[in-house]
């Protein structure tokens, strides 16, 4: 039996979900990865951002906006794309990214996405080890299933 969207019973199913129920396997990069490689990965995958990991621990997060910002942070009016894209990702990544944990209620992760306008969050364990990613698409899919 399918529950109609908006019913209390349908909403209840969503409220029972945790981030671990919908998160995906993470694709990560290291802090020394060149921006050209980051751009290539983002283009090929359609992702908006990538977690940056060193020794299994999340050390940063880089988005397509961070790549664009790399061009505006340069002192030159029209910086060389080769020079900018040859820089390591740790020169532009956010070092204190917003994260969620696997046991975070999915409804809380959704609220955090709406409030911060982030498209995805790295999922970390208590030791800040990257264990997954949760995206707007993951949340929307869970809402549809509920």
C-alpha positions as CSV (number, residue, x, y, z in Angstrom):
1,X,0.0,0.0,0.0
2,X,1.4,3.4,-1.0
3,X,0.9,6.3,1.4
4,X,-0.2,9.6,0.0
5,X,2.4,12.4,0.2
6,X,1.7,14.7,3.1
7,X,-0.1,12.2,5.3
8,X,1.1,11.8,8.9
9,X,2.1,8.2,8.2
10,X,4.2,9.1,5.1
11,X,5.9,11.9,7.0
12,X,6.7,9.6,9.9
13,X,8.7,7.3,7.7
14,X,10.9,10.1,6.7
15,X,11.4,11.2,10.3
16,X,12.7,7.8,11.1
17,X,15.6,8.0,8.6
18,X,19.1,8.8,9.5
19,X,21.9,10.1,7.2
20,X,23.4,6.6,7.1
21,X,20.2,5.3,5.4
22,X,20.7,7.5,2.3
23,X,24.4,8.5,2.1
24,X,26.5,7.5,-0.8
25,X,30.0,6.1,-1.0
26,X,32.4,9.1,-1.0
27,X,34.7,10.1,-3.8
28,X,37.5,12.0,-2.2
29,X,40.8,13.7,-3.2
30,X,44.0,14.5,-1.4
31,X,45.2,18.0,-0.4
32,X,47.9,17.9,-3.1
33,X,45.5,17.3,-5.9
34,X,45.9,20.0,-8.6
35,X,42.9,22.2,-9.4
36,X,42.9,21.0,-13.0
37,X,42.2,17.5,-11.7
38,X,39.5,18.7,-9.3
39,X,37.8,20.6,-12.3
40,X,38.0,17.4,-14.4
41,X,36.4,15.3,-11.7
42,X,33.6,17.8,-11.0
43,X,32.9,18.0,-14.7
44,X,32.8,14.2,-15.2
45,X,30.8,13.4,-12.2
46,X,28.4,16.4,-12.1
47,X,29.2,16.8,-8.4
48,X,29.4,20.3,-7.0
49,X,32.0,19.6,-4.4
50,X,34.6,17.0,-3.2
51,X,35.8,16.1,0.3
52,X,39.6,16.5,0.8
53,X,41.0,13.7,2.8
54,X,44.4,12.9,4.3
55,X,45.0,9.6,6.1
56,X,41.3,8.9,6.0
57,X,40.5,12.1,7.9
58,X,38.5,14.9,6.4
59,X,40.7,18.0,6.1
60,X,38.7,20.2,3.8
61,X,36.0,20.5,1.1
62,X,36.3,22.1,-2.3
63,X,33.4,23.2,-4.5
64,X,33.1,24.5,-8.0
65,X,32.6,28.0,-6.5
66,X,36.0,27.6,-4.8
67,X,37.5,26.9,-8.2
68,X,36.0,30.1,-9.6
69,X,37.2,32.1,-6.6
70,X,40.8,30.9,-7.3
71,X,40.7,33.0,-10.4
72,X,39.4,36.1,-8.6
73,X,41.8,35.9,-5.8
74,X,44.8,36.3,-8.1
75,X,46.6,39.6,-8.3
76,X,46.6,39.7,-12.1
77,X,43.6,41.0,-14.0
78,X,43.5,37.9,-16.2
79,X,45.5,35.2,-14.5
80,X,46.8,32.3,-16.5
81,X,44.4,29.4,-16.3
82,X,47.4,27.0,-16.4
83,X,49.0,28.7,-13.4
84,X,45.7,28.7,-11.4
85,X,44.8,25.2,-12.3
86,X,48.3,24.0,-11.4
87,X,47.8,25.0,-7.8
88,X,47.0,22.3,-5.2
89,X,43.5,22.1,-3.9
90,X,44.6,22.9,-0.3
91,X,45.2,26.5,-1.5
92,X,41.5,27.0,-2.1
93,X,39.5,24.4,-0.1
94,X,37.5,25.2,3.0
95,X,39.3,23.8,5.9
96,X,36.4,23.8,8.3
97,X,33.5,22.4,6.2
98,X,30.1,21.8,7.5
99,X,29.6,18.0,8.1
100,X,27.0,15.6,9.4
101,X,27.3,12.3,11.1
102,X,25.8,8.9,10.0
103,X,23.3,8.9,12.9
104,X,22.2,12.5,12.3
105,X,18.4,12.4,11.6
106,X,17.9,13.0,7.9
107,X,15.3,15.7,8.7
108,X,18.1,17.7,10.5
109,X,20.5,17.3,7.6
110,X,17.7,18.6,5.3
111,X,17.1,21.6,7.6
112,X,20.9,22.3,7.6
113,X,21.0,22.1,3.8
114,X,18.1,24.6,3.5
115,X,19.6,26.9,6.1
116,X,23.1,27.0,4.7
117,X,22.2,26.5,1.0
118,X,24.8,23.7,0.8
119,X,24.2,21.1,-1.9
120,X,25.9,18.3,0.0
121,X,27.7,17.4,3.2
122,X,30.6,15.1,4.0
123,X,29.5,12.4,6.5
124,X,32.1,11.8,9.2
125,X,32.4,9.5,12.2
126,X,33.5,10.6,15.7
127,X,37.1,10.6,14.6
128,X,36.4,12.9,11.6
129,X,37.0,10.0,9.2
130,X,35.1,10.4,6.0
131,X,32.4,7.6,5.7
132,X,30.0,9.0,3.1
133,X,28.4,11.9,1.4
134,X,24.8,13.1,1.6
135,X,23.3,15.4,-1.1
136,X,20.1,17.2,-1.8
137,X,19.3,14.5,-4.3
138,X,19.6,11.8,-1.6
139,X,17.2,13.8,0.6
140,X,14.7,14.4,-2.2
141,X,14.8,10.7,-3.1
142,X,14.1,9.8,0.5
143,X,11.2,12.3,0.7
144,X,9.7,10.8,-2.5
145,X,9.9,7.3,-1.1
146,X,8.2,8.3,2.1
